[in-house]
Amino acid sequence: MEFLSALFPILLMIPIFYFLIIRPNQLKQKKHQNMLNSLTKADEVVTRGGLHGKVVGVDKDIVVLTIAENVKVEVSRGAIEFKKKAGELIEGE
Protein backbone atom coordinates (compact mmCIF):
# COMPACT_ATOMS: atom_id res chain seq x y z
CA MET A 1 0.00 0.00 0.00
CA GLU A 2 2.86 2.38 0.76
CA PHE A 3 4.29 1.64 -2.67
CA LEU A 4 1.08 2.80 -4.38
CA SER A 5 0.89 5.97 -2.32
CA ALA A 6 4.50 6.78 -3.27
CA LEU A 7 3.84 6.01 -6.93
CA PHE A 8 0.64 8.07 -7.15
CA PRO A 9 2.31 11.53 -7.47
CA ILE A 10 4.56 10.28 -10.26
CA LEU A 11 1.60 8.80 -12.12
CA LEU A 12 -0.28 12.06 -11.66
CA MET A 13 2.62 14.04 -13.14
CA ILE A 14 2.60 12.12 -16.44
CA PRO A 15 -0.71 13.51 -17.80
CA ILE A 16 0.09 16.96 -16.42
CA PHE A 17 3.46 16.90 -18.20
CA TYR A 18 1.76 15.73 -21.41
CA PHE A 19 -0.96 18.40 -21.45
CA LEU A 20 1.27 21.29 -20.37
CA ILE A 21 4.42 20.58 -22.41
CA ILE A 22 4.16 17.84 -25.03
CA ARG A 23 0.69 18.49 -26.49
CA PRO A 24 1.10 22.27 -27.05
CA ASN A 25 4.45 21.66 -28.75
CA GLN A 26 2.89 19.04 -31.06
CA LEU A 27 0.10 21.46 -32.00
CA LYS A 28 2.60 24.23 -32.71
CA GLN A 29 4.71 21.92 -34.92
CA LYS A 30 1.63 20.77 -36.84
CA LYS A 31 0.50 24.37 -37.37
CA HIS A 32 3.97 25.35 -38.61
CA GLN A 33 4.12 22.36 -40.98
CA ASN A 34 0.70 23.27 -42.41
CA MET A 35 1.94 26.82 -42.99
CA LEU A 36 5.03 25.51 -44.81
CA ASN A 37 2.92 23.20 -46.96
CA SER A 38 0.58 26.03 -47.94
CA LEU A 39 3.30 28.42 -49.17
CA THR A 40 2.48 29.90 -52.56
CA LYS A 41 3.88 32.57 -54.84
CA ALA A 42 3.47 36.16 -53.59
CA ASP A 43 3.43 35.15 -49.90
CA GLU A 44 5.60 37.37 -47.76
CA VAL A 45 7.74 35.40 -45.33
CA VAL A 46 10.50 35.71 -42.74
CA THR A 47 13.25 33.10 -42.51
CA ARG A 48 14.83 31.82 -39.32
CA GLY A 49 17.89 33.88 -40.24
CA GLY A 50 15.79 37.04 -40.32
CA LEU A 51 15.52 37.59 -44.08
CA HIS A 52 12.26 39.20 -45.14
CA GLY A 53 11.17 38.37 -48.67
CA LYS A 54 8.43 37.51 -51.11
CA VAL A 55 8.03 33.98 -52.44
CA VAL A 56 8.57 33.80 -56.21
CA GLY A 57 9.00 30.06 -56.56
CA VAL A 58 8.17 26.96 -54.56
CA ASP A 59 9.69 23.53 -55.08
CA LYS A 60 9.47 20.40 -52.95
CA ASP A 61 12.26 21.41 -50.56
CA ILE A 62 13.40 24.79 -51.90
CA VAL A 63 11.68 28.19 -51.75
CA VAL A 64 12.94 31.05 -53.91
CA LEU A 65 12.58 34.47 -52.29
CA THR A 66 13.01 37.96 -53.66
CA ILE A 67 14.65 39.99 -50.89
CA ALA A 68 15.39 43.14 -52.94
CA GLU A 69 14.85 44.27 -56.49
CA ASN A 70 16.43 41.65 -58.79
CA VAL A 71 17.93 39.77 -55.81
CA LYS A 72 16.68 36.20 -55.43
CA VAL A 73 17.81 33.66 -52.86
CA GLU A 74 17.00 30.00 -52.44
CA VAL A 75 16.24 28.78 -48.93
CA SER A 76 15.14 25.46 -47.54
CA ARG A 77 11.42 25.22 -46.97
CA GLY A 78 12.16 24.41 -43.32
CA ALA A 79 14.03 27.71 -42.94
CA ILE A 80 10.79 29.68 -43.29
CA GLU A 81 9.70 30.75 -39.82
CA PHE A 82 6.72 33.07 -40.36
CA LYS A 83 4.30 34.31 -42.97
CA LYS A 84 3.54 38.01 -43.05
CA LYS A 85 0.07 39.45 -43.58
CA ALA A 86 -0.42 43.20 -43.74
CA GLY A 87 3.00 43.71 -42.15
CA GLU A 88 2.26 41.45 -39.17
CA LEU A 89 3.95 38.11 -38.52
CA ILE A 90 1.62 35.13 -38.67
CA GLU A 91 3.13 32.04 -37.05
CA GLY A 92 0.91 29.51 -38.79
CA GLU A 93 -2.53 29.17 -40.25
Backbone as a printed PyTorch tensor [residue, N CA C, xyz], in Angstrom:
tensor([[[  0.8290,  -1.1970,   0.0000],
         [  0.0000,   0.0000,   0.0000],
         [  0.8700,   1.2580,   0.0000]],

        [[  1.9700,   1.2140,   0.7320],
         [  2.8570,   2.3820,   0.7560],
         [  3.4730,   2.6080,  -0.6150]],

        [[  3.7200,   1.5340,  -1.3330],
         [  4.2950,   1.6450,  -2.6710],
         [  3.3530,   2.4130,  -3.6020]],

        [[  2.0600,   2.1090,  -3.5440],
         [  1.0760,   2.7990,  -4.3800],
         [  0.9520,   4.2680,  -4.0080]],

        [[  0.9990,   4.5740,  -2.7340],
         [  0.8890,   5.9740,  -2.3240],
         [  2.1410,   6.7560,  -2.7310]],

        [[  3.2820,   6.1110,  -2.8160],
         [  4.5030,   6.7780,  -3.2680],
         [  4.5110,   6.9150,  -4.7970]],

        [[  3.8750,   6.0000,  -5.4790],
         [  3.8350,   6.0090,  -6.9350],
         [  2.7650,   6.9520,  -7.4860]],

        [[  1.7500,   7.2370,  -6.7050],
         [  0.6410,   8.0750,  -7.1510],
         [  1.0720,   9.4630,  -7.6480]],

        [[  1.9120,  10.2020,  -6.9550],
         [  2.3150,  11.5260,  -7.4660],
         [  3.0510,  11.4570,  -8.8090]],

        [[  3.8420,  10.4270,  -8.9900],
         [  4.5560,  10.2780, -10.2620],
         [  3.5700,   9.9780, -11.3860]],

        [[  2.6070,   9.1040, -11.1200],
         [  1.5960,   8.7950, -12.1230],
         [  0.7220,  10.0010, -12.4290]],

        [[  0.5000,  10.8470, -11.4660],
         [ -0.2770,  12.0650, -11.6650],
         [  0.4930,  13.0800, -12.5090]],

        [[  1.8040,  13.0820, -12.4040],
         [  2.6180,  14.0430, -13.1440],
         [  2.6760,  13.7290, -14.6420]],

        [[  2.5110,  12.4920, -15.0240],
         [  2.6040,  12.1150, -16.4370],
         [  1.5490,  12.8250, -17.2960]],

        [[  0.2540,  12.7820, -16.9650],
         [ -0.7120,  13.5090, -17.7960],
         [ -0.5490,  15.0260, -17.7140]],

        [[ -0.1400,  15.5230, -16.5550],
         [  0.0920,  16.9620, -16.4230],
         [  1.2380,  17.3870, -17.3340]],

        [[  2.3130,  16.6280, -17.3400],
         [  3.4570,  16.9020, -18.2010],
         [  3.0360,  16.8560, -19.6680]],

        [[  2.2150,  15.8660, -20.0330],
         [  1.7590,  15.7300, -21.4070],
         [  0.9400,  16.9450, -21.8410]],

        [[ -0.0530,  17.3270, -21.0410],
         [ -0.9560,  18.3980, -21.4480],
         [ -0.3370,  19.7920, -21.3350]],

        [[  0.6510,  19.9690, -20.5060],
         [  1.2720,  21.2890, -20.3720],
         [  2.4900,  21.4890, -21.2590]],

        [[  3.1720,  20.4170, -21.6540],
         [  4.4160,  20.5800, -22.4110],
         [  4.3590,  19.8750, -23.7660]],

        [[  4.0680,  18.6070, -23.7930],
         [  4.1620,  17.8390, -25.0300],
         [  3.0540,  18.2100, -26.0160]],

        [[  1.8230,  18.2240, -25.5900],
         [  0.6860,  18.4920, -26.4890],
         [  0.7580,  19.8730, -27.1310]],

        [[  0.9940,  20.9520, -26.3930],
         [  1.0970,  22.2670, -27.0480],
         [  2.2270,  22.3300, -28.0750]],

        [[  3.3460,  21.6680, -27.8020],
         [  4.4490,  21.6560, -28.7540],
         [  4.0660,  20.8960, -30.0250]],

        [[  3.3460,  19.7920, -29.8940],
         [  2.8860,  19.0400, -31.0620],
         [  1.9430,  19.8790, -31.9110]],

        [[  1.0390,  20.6130, -31.2690],
         [  0.1030,  21.4560, -31.9990],
         [  0.8350,  22.5780, -32.7310]],

        [[  1.8340,  23.1570, -32.0880],
         [  2.6050,  24.2280, -32.7080],
         [  3.3770,  23.6990, -33.9200]],

        [[  3.9810,  22.5210, -33.8020],
         [  4.7150,  21.9240, -34.9210],
         [  3.7800,  21.6030, -36.0880]],

        [[  2.5930,  21.0950, -35.7920],
         [  1.6290,  20.7680, -36.8360],
         [  1.1690,  22.0340, -37.5500]],

        [[  0.9170,  23.0850, -36.8050],
         [  0.5010,  24.3700, -37.3670],
         [  1.5960,  24.9370, -38.2670]],

        [[  2.8490,  24.8580, -37.8280],
         [  3.9730,  25.3540, -38.6130],
         [  4.1440,  24.5320, -39.8900]],

        [[  4.0010,  23.2140, -39.8010],
         [  4.1190,  22.3560, -40.9780],
         [  3.0140,  22.6590, -41.9850]],

        [[  1.8020,  22.9030, -41.5100],
         [  0.7050,  23.2650, -42.4090],
         [  1.0000,  24.5850, -43.1120]],

        [[  1.5780,  25.5420, -42.3900],
         [  1.9410,  26.8200, -42.9870],
         [  2.9940,  26.6150, -44.0670]],

        [[  3.9920,  25.7760, -43.8120],
         [  5.0310,  25.5090, -44.8050],
         [  4.4500,  24.8260, -46.0440]],

        [[  3.5270,  23.9140, -45.8390],
         [  2.9230,  23.1970, -46.9590],
         [  2.0140,  24.0890, -47.7970]],

        [[  1.5080,  25.1620, -47.2210],
         [  0.5810,  26.0290, -47.9390],
         [  1.2640,  27.2420, -48.5700]],

        [[  2.6060,  27.2870, -48.5630],
         [  3.3040,  28.4250, -49.1690],
         [  3.0220,  28.4860, -50.6660]],

        [[  2.7240,  29.6800, -51.1360],
         [  2.4760,  29.9030, -52.5560],
         [  3.2120,  31.1580, -52.9980]],

        [[  3.2520,  31.3670, -54.3040],
         [  3.8760,  32.5690, -54.8420],
         [  3.1760,  33.7960, -54.2700]],

        [[  3.9380,  34.8560, -54.0820],
         [  3.4730,  36.1620, -53.5930],
         [  3.2600,  36.1980, -52.0820]],

        [[  3.4820,  35.0990, -51.3680],
         [  3.4310,  35.1460, -49.9040],
         [  4.6590,  35.8880, -49.4050]],

        [[  4.4730,  36.7140, -48.4010],
         [  5.6030,  37.3730, -47.7640],
         [  5.9750,  36.5580, -46.5390]],

        [[  7.2750,  36.2770, -46.3920],
         [  7.7360,  35.4020, -45.3270],
         [  8.9720,  35.9760, -44.6420]],

        [[  9.2800,  35.4030, -43.4890],
         [ 10.5000,  35.7130, -42.7430],
         [ 11.1910,  34.3870, -42.4750]],

        [[ 12.4970,  34.3220, -42.7540],
         [ 13.2460,  33.0970, -42.5140],
         [ 13.7500,  33.0760, -41.0790]],

        [[ 14.2540,  31.9270, -40.6610],
         [ 14.8320,  31.8170, -39.3190],
         [ 16.0490,  32.7050, -39.1580]],

        [[ 16.7240,  32.9990, -40.2650],
         [ 17.8910,  33.8800, -40.2360],
         [ 17.5280,  35.3510, -40.2280]],

        [[ 16.2370,  35.6670, -40.3780],
         [ 15.7890,  37.0450, -40.3150],
         [ 15.6100,  37.7270, -41.6570]],

        [[ 15.7460,  36.9850, -42.7610],
         [ 15.5240,  37.5860, -44.0780],
         [ 14.0300,  37.7480, -44.3150]],

        [[ 13.6440,  38.9350, -44.7650],
         [ 12.2610,  39.1980, -45.1420],
         [ 12.2040,  39.1690, -46.6530]],

        [[ 11.2500,  38.4370, -47.2250],
         [ 11.1710,  38.3660, -48.6660],
         [  9.8190,  37.9080, -49.1470]],

        [[  9.6660,  37.9380, -50.4610],
         [  8.4330,  37.5120, -51.1060],
         [  8.7290,  36.2330, -51.8860]],

        [[  7.8610,  35.2580, -51.7570],
         [  8.0330,  33.9790, -52.4360],
         [  7.7720,  34.1660, -53.9290]],

        [[  8.7430,  33.7480, -54.7570],
         [  8.5680,  33.8030, -56.2090],
         [  8.6090,  32.4160, -56.8230]],

        [[  8.9830,  31.4220, -56.0600],
         [  9.0040,  30.0620, -56.5580],
         [  8.9960,  29.0750, -55.4060]],

        [[  8.2590,  27.9870, -55.5950],
         [  8.1670,  26.9590, -54.5550],
         [  8.4320,  25.6120, -55.2040]],

        [[  9.3870,  24.8800, -54.6400],
         [  9.6900,  23.5280, -55.0830],
         [  9.4220,  22.6150, -53.8950]],

        [[  9.7190,  21.3480, -54.0370],
         [  9.4710,  20.4010, -52.9470],
         [ 10.1840,  20.8130, -51.6590]],

        [[ 11.4870,  21.0670, -51.7550],
         [ 12.2590,  21.4080, -50.5560],
         [ 12.8680,  22.8040, -50.5990]],

        [[ 12.7600,  23.4970, -51.7240],
         [ 13.4000,  24.7950, -51.9000],
         [ 12.3440,  25.8650, -52.1450]],

        [[ 12.5370,  27.0240, -51.5230],
         [ 11.6850,  28.1880, -51.7480],
         [ 12.5810,  29.3070, -52.2570]],

        [[ 12.1780,  29.9390, -53.3520],
         [ 12.9360,  31.0510, -53.9100],
         [ 12.2770,  32.3380, -53.4460]],

        [[ 13.0740,  33.1970, -52.8160],
         [ 12.5820,  34.4720, -52.2890],
         [ 13.2230,  35.6310, -53.0280]],

        [[ 12.4580,  36.7000, -53.2020],
         [ 13.0080,  37.9620, -53.6560],
         [ 13.1650,  38.8110, -52.4120]],

        [[ 14.4140,  39.2080, -52.1050],
         [ 14.6530,  39.9890, -50.8900],
         [ 14.9290,  41.4550, -51.2090]],

        [[ 15.2050,  41.7690, -52.4670],
         [ 15.3860,  43.1350, -52.9410],
         [ 15.1280,  43.0980, -54.4400]],

        [[ 15.0990,  44.2340, -55.0520],
         [ 14.8510,  44.2660, -56.4850],
         [ 15.9420,  43.4950, -57.2160]],

        [[ 15.5280,  42.5190, -58.0140],
         [ 16.4270,  41.6540, -58.7880],
         [ 17.4030,  40.8430, -57.9300]],

        [[ 17.0900,  40.6070, -56.6750],
         [ 17.9250,  39.7660, -55.8080],
         [ 17.0660,  38.5950, -55.3280]],

        [[ 17.4220,  37.4030, -55.8160],
         [ 16.6840,  36.2020, -55.4320],
         [ 17.6050,  35.2730, -54.6600]],

        [[ 17.0550,  34.6420, -53.6420],
         [ 17.8070,  33.6630, -52.8630],
         [ 16.9650,  32.3930, -52.7440]],

        [[ 17.6620,  31.2740, -52.6710],
         [ 17.0000,  29.9970, -52.4380],
         [ 17.2150,  29.6110, -50.9880]],

        [[ 16.1400,  29.2410, -50.3200],
         [ 16.2440,  28.7850, -48.9320],
         [ 15.4910,  27.4630, -48.8050]],

        [[ 15.8580,  26.6990, -47.8250],
         [ 15.1390,  25.4610, -47.5350],
         [ 13.7400,  25.8060, -47.0520]],

        [[ 12.7990,  24.9810, -47.4140],
         [ 11.4200,  25.2180, -46.9750],
         [ 11.3480,  25.2740, -45.4460]],

        [[ 12.1520,  24.4390, -44.7870],
         [ 12.1580,  24.4060, -43.3240],
         [ 12.7500,  25.6520, -42.6860]],

        [[ 13.4350,  26.4890, -43.4790],
         [ 14.0300,  27.7080, -42.9410],
         [ 13.0240,  28.8470, -42.8410]],

        [[ 11.8280,  28.6500, -43.3770],
         [ 10.7900,  29.6780, -43.2850],
         [ 10.1840,  29.6000, -41.8860]],

        [[ 10.1990,  30.7220, -41.1920],
         [  9.7010,  30.7540, -39.8230],
         [  8.2880,  31.3090, -39.7420]],

        [[  8.0230,  32.4010, -40.4490],
         [  6.7220,  33.0700, -40.3570],
         [  6.2330,  33.4990, -41.7260]],

        [[  4.9220,  33.6180, -41.8490],
         [  4.2970,  34.3070, -42.9690],
         [  3.9710,  35.7080, -42.4850]],

        [[  3.9300,  36.6470, -43.3990],
         [  3.5440,  38.0070, -43.0450],
         [  2.2350,  38.3380, -43.7480]],

        [[  1.3220,  38.9510, -43.0110],
         [  0.0710,  39.4480, -43.5780],
         [ -0.1070,  40.8740, -43.1000]],

        [[ -0.2210,  41.7760, -44.0450],
         [ -0.4190,  43.1960, -43.7430],
         [  0.6560,  43.7000, -42.7890]],

        [[  1.8800,  43.2370, -42.9750],
         [  2.9950,  43.7050, -42.1530],
         [  3.1260,  43.0270, -40.8020]],

        [[  2.2010,  42.1420, -40.4560],
         [  2.2580,  41.4500, -39.1750],
         [  2.7040,  40.0120, -39.3810]],

        [[  3.4730,  39.4850, -38.4390],
         [  3.9470,  38.1120, -38.5240],
         [  2.8330,  37.1610, -38.1060]],

        [[  2.6180,  36.1560, -38.9480],
         [  1.6230,  35.1270, -38.6680],
         [  2.3840,  33.8220, -38.5120]],

        [[  2.3190,  33.2290, -37.3320],
         [  3.1290,  32.0360, -37.0520],
         [  2.6870,  30.8300, -37.8570]],

        [[  1.4410,  30.6360, -38.0210],
         [  0.9110,  29.5090, -38.7910],
         [ -0.5540,  29.7250, -39.0200]],

        [[ -1.0990,  28.9960, -39.9560],
         [ -2.5310,  29.1730, -40.2550],
         [ -3.2110,  27.8350, -40.3520]]])
